[in-house]
């Protein structure tokens, strides 16, 4: 399994840098699955945006790993315990303005193949998994 790690200050401008790193890493393994790379990247970006906006963490640590068929990203933040994987109802759509919040986790679930959460040693660890169709290099 190949891995990279990134440590970011929780700022929205850093999310785009992380997105570019995630996409570049995945293209080396799964370049033939552009849609899968896009979905995985969008799920990770949504999770990072939530961390920047809501976590209160002083840094965001990303651990990205890939093997022949899949990639996993762990988004690690310090701070108060928050389990984003708990099922919550979607906000009511009453024809007025769309409410803030409640859609991001649905997006992440839809774009990924697995989502898990744990809180350990004062850290929130959100893990997102994605299976890919074809390996671009070596097989």
ChimeraX attribute file (.defattr): number of C-alpha atoms within 10 A of each C-alpha:
attribute: neighborCount
match mode: 1-to-1
recipient: residues
	/A:1	8
	/A:2	11
	/A:3	13
	/A:4	13
	/A:5	12
	/A:6	13
	/A:7	14
	/A:8	15
	/A:9	14
	/A:10	21
	/A:11	16
	/A:12	15
	/A:13	10
	/A:14	16
	/A:15	21
	/A:16	14
	/A:17	11
	/A:18	19
	/A:19	18
	/A:20	12
	/A:21	17
	/A:22	24
	/A:23	18
	/A:24	14
	/A:25	20
	/A:26	26
	/A:27	17
	/A:28	13
	/A:29	24
	/A:30	27
	/A:31	20
	/A:32	16
	/A:33	16
	/A:34	16
	/A:35	13
	/A:36	21
	/A:37	25
	/A:38	16
	/A:39	17
	/A:40	27
	/A:41	24
	/A:42	18
	/A:43	25
	/A:44	28
	/A:45	20
	/A:46	17
	/A:47	22
	/A:48	27
	/A:49	20
	/A:50	16
	/A:51	22
	/A:52	22
	/A:53	13
	/A:54	10
	/A:55	20
	/A:56	13
	/A:57	18
	/A:58	13
	/A:59	18
	/A:60	21
	/A:61	18
	/A:62	23
	/A:63	15
	/A:64	21
	/A:65	19
	/A:66	21
	/A:67	15
	/A:68	18
	/A:69	13
	/A:70	20
	/A:71	25
	/A:72	22
	/A:73	25
	/A:74	21
	/A:75	23
	/A:76	23
	/A:77	25
	/A:78	20
	/A:79	15
	/A:80	13
	/A:81	15
	/A:82	16
	/A:83	14
	/A:84	17
	/A:85	16
	/A:86	10
	/A:87	9
	/A:88	11
	/A:89	9
	/A:90	12
	/A:91	12
	/A:92	10
	/A:93	9
	/A:94	8
	/A:95	6
	/A:96	7
	/A:97	7
	/A:98	10
	/A:99	12
	/A:100	8
	/A:101	10
	/A:102	13
	/A:103	14
	/A:104	17
	/A:105	21
	/A:106	15
	/A:107	15
	/A:108	23
	/A:109	15
	/A:110	12
	/A:111	21
	/A:112	20
	/A:113	16
	/A:114	14
	/A:115	18
	/A:116	14
	/A:117	18
	/A:118	15
	/A:119	17
	/A:120	10
	/A:121	6
	/A:122	11
	/A:123	17
	/A:124	24
	/A:125	22
	/A:126	22
	/A:127	21
	/A:128	24
	/A:129	21
	/A:130	21
	/A:131	19
	/A:132	22
	/A:133	15
	/A:134	17
	/A:135	19
	/A:136	15
	/A:137	12
	/A:138	6
	/A:139	7
